[in-house]
């Protein structure tokens, strides 16, 4: 399972997840931000935060939810500024 591999520090597994979810999170961020570069920054930062906290997750649904929540919160923080 990819989450277990990432949890154990497997960079290749994280890269696979990154490549799959980066464009999805960019599109999601565009619901809040119209700047494409900012959307990419938000998506990348959300995925980085997951990597930093990877040991806290034990299933894919929690990871997916976390990525969407972090992306939304970061995008809304940008909108506030």
C-alpha positions in Angstrom: 0.0 0.0 0.0 1.4 3.4 -1.0 0.6 5.1 2.3 2.6 2.5 4.2 5.5 2.9 1.8 5.5 6.6 2.1 5.2 6.3 5.9 8.4 4.3 6.0 10.2 7.0 4.0 10.0 5.6 0.5 10.7 8.6 -1.7 9.7 6.8 -4.9 6.3 6.1 -3.6 5.9 9.7 -2.5 7.0 10.9 -5.9 4.3 8.7 -7.4 1.6 10.2 -5.1 3.0 13.7 -5.8 2.8 13.2 -9.6 -0.8 11.9 -9.3 -2.1 14.5 -6.9 -0.2 17.7 -7.8 -2.4 18.5 -10.8 -5.5 17.6 -8.9 -4.6 19.9 -6.0 -3.7 22.7 -8.4 -7.2 22.5 -10.0 -8.8 22.4 -6.5 -6.8 25.5 -5.5 -8.1 27.3 -8.6 -11.5 27.3 -7.0 -10.2 29.9 -4.5 -7.2 31.5 -6.4 -7.0 32.6 -10.0 -3.2 32.8 -10.2 -1.9 29.5 -11.7 1.6 30.0 -10.1 0.1 30.5 -6.6 -2.1 27.4 -7.1 1.1 25.4 -8.0 2.8 26.8 -4.9 -0.2 25.8 -2.7 -0.4 22.3 -4.1 3.3 21.8 -3.7 3.3 23.1 -0.1 0.3 20.8 0.8 2.2 17.8 -0.5 5.3 18.8 1.4 3.3 19.2 4.6 2.0 15.6 4.1 5.6 14.4 3.6 6.6 16.1 6.8 3.7 14.5 8.7 3.6 11.2 6.9 4.0 9.1 10.0 0.6 10.3 11.3 -1.4 8.6 8.5 -2.4 5.0 8.2 -4.8 5.0 5.2 -5.2 6.7 1.9 -8.6 8.3 2.7 -7.0 10.3 5.6 -4.2 11.4 3.3 -6.5 12.5 0.6 -8.7 14.4 3.1 -5.6 16.0 4.6 -4.3 17.2 1.3 -7.6 18.8 0.4 -8.0 20.5 3.7 -4.5 21.8 3.7 -4.8 23.0 0.1 -8.1 24.8 0.9 -6.9 26.4 4.1 -3.7 27.7 2.4 -5.6 29.0 -0.6 -8.1 30.8 1.7 -5.2 32.3 3.7 -3.8 33.7 0.4 -7.2 35.2 -0.5 -7.5 36.9 2.9 -4.1 38.6 2.3 
